[in-house]
Amino acid sequence: MCVSSEEHADDMRLLRDPVTKLIELVKQFGREYSAEKDKMNSADFSDILHRALNLLAVSDGRGGYIKTDLARELSSHYVEILVDEYQDINEAQDMIFKAISADENNLLPSAMSSRAYTDSVRRCRRYSCAAAAQHTASRAGNTHLA
């Protein structure tokens, strides 16, 4: 449904206070949740994920990252990294895989015969997807890609 500029402006005025209150409540929840975790000396999955990431990569100040010494050490132990359900990983998980990979071309999505595989290849971004797909297919004995 289309609305006029005036109706849109009216909606914005009406929603300003409730949305501002909602944002404040979410921020308050975050502070209290963090304080409770600290008090209980506990962490959730996101905390653990980001702590691992902080051990493996640091910002380069230009929107990228630099591998830490630990990441370089770990990456020397892996020839390739098979990532199951690659299409379901988030950006932090992706950065962890990149940090521990030798050259980012050794990350292989594993869902060979499903729609998920196609989506994984599309998400590969900078990876050598064609090489990864061919390598994975040949190791699995597949002669074609679904």
C-alpha positions in Angstrom: 0.0 0.0 0.0 1.4 3.4 -0.9 1.2 6.4 1.4 1.7 10.1 0.7 4.7 12.0 2.1 2.4 13.6 4.6 1.1 10.2 5.8 4.6 8.9 6.1 5.7 12.0 8.1 2.7 11.5 10.4 3.6 7.8 10.9 7.2 8.8 11.7 6.0 11.3 14.3 3.6 8.7 15.8 6.3 6.0 16.0 9.2 8.1 17.2 8.5 7.8 20.9 7.6 4.0 20.9 10.6 3.1 18.7 12.9 5.2 20.9 11.6 3.5 24.0 12.1 0.1 22.3 15.7 0.9 21.4 16.4 1.9 25.0 14.8 -1.3 26.4 16.9 -3.4 24.0 20.1 -1.6 25.1 19.1 -2.0 28.8 18.5 -5.7 28.3 21.9 -6.0 26.7 23.6 -4.3 29.6 21.7 -6.4 32.2 22.3 -9.6 30.3 26.0 -8.9 30.1 26.2 -8.0 33.8 24.3 -11.2 34.7 26.7 -13.3 32.6 29.7 -11.6 34.2 28.3 -12.2 37.7 27.7 -15.9 36.9 31.1 -16.1 35.2 29.4 -17.5 32.1 29.3 -16.9 28.4 26.8 -17.6 25.6 27.6 -18.9 22.1 28.1 -15.5 20.7 30.6 -14.6 23.4 32.6 -17.7 22.8 32.5 -17.2 19.0 33.7 -13.6 19.3 36.4 -14.6 21.8 37.7 -17.2 19.4 37.6 -14.7 16.6 39.6 -12.2 18.7 42.3 -14.8 19.2 42.6 -15.4 15.5 42.2 -12.1 13.8 42.6 -8.4 14.4 41.3 -5.4 12.4 43.6 -3.9 9.9 41.8 -0.5 10.3 40.5 -0.6 6.7 37.6 -3.0 7.0 39.7 -6.1 6.7 41.6 -8.3 9.1 45.1 -9.5 9.9 45.7 -13.1 11.0 47.3 -13.3 14.5 50.3 -15.5 15.2 48.0 -18.1 16.6 45.9 -18.2 13.4 49.1 -18.5 11.3 50.3 -21.4 13.5 46.9 -23.2 13.3 46.6 -22.7 9.5 49.9 -24.4 9.0 48.3 -27.6 10.3 45.5 -27.8 7.7 45.7 -28.8 4.1 42.0 -28.2 3.6 39.0 -27.4 5.7 35.6 -29.0 5.0 32.7 -26.8 6.1 29.4 -28.7 6.5 26.3 -26.6 6.0 28.4 -23.6 4.8 25.3 -21.8 3.8 24.3 -21.6 7.4 27.4 -20.0 8.9 27.5 -16.3 9.9 30.2 -13.7 9.2 32.1 -14.3 12.4 32.2 -18.1 11.8 33.3 -17.4 8.2 36.1 -15.1 9.5 37.3 -17.9 11.8 37.5 -20.4 8.9 39.4 -17.8 6.8 41.8 -17.1 9.7 42.7 -20.8 10.2 42.9 -21.6 6.5 46.2 -21.5 4.7 45.1 -19.3 1.8 41.3 -19.2 1.9 41.2 -21.5 -1.2 41.2 -24.6 1.0 37.7 -24.1 2.4 35.4 -26.6 0.9 31.6 -26.6 1.2 30.4 -30.2 1.8 26.7 -30.3 0.7 27.4 -31.8 -2.8 24.0 -33.0 -3.9 21.7 -30.4 -2.5 20.3 -27.0 -3.2 22.4 -26.0 -0.2 25.6 -26.8 -2.2 24.5 -24.3 -4.9 23.8 -21.7 -2.3 27.2 -22.4 -0.7 29.0 -21.9 -3.9 27.2 -18.6 -4.4 28.3 -17.5 -1.0 31.9 -18.4 -1.5 32.7 -14.8 -2.5 36.5 -14.8 -2.8 37.1 -18.5 -2.6 38.1 -20.5 -5.6 34.6 -22.1 -5.8 35.1 -23.9 -9.0 38.3 -25.5 -7.8 36.7 -26.4 -4.4 33.7 -27.9 -6.1 35.7 -30.0 -8.5 38.1 -31.1 -5.8 35.2 -32.1 -3.5 33.3 -33.8 -6.3 36.4 -35.9 -7.3 37.0 -36.9 -3.7 33.4 -38.0 -3.3 33.4 -39.9 -6.6 30.9 -37.6 -8.2 31.3 -36.9 -11.9 28.7 -34.0 -12.0 27.6 -31.3 -9.7 23.9 -31.1 -8.7 
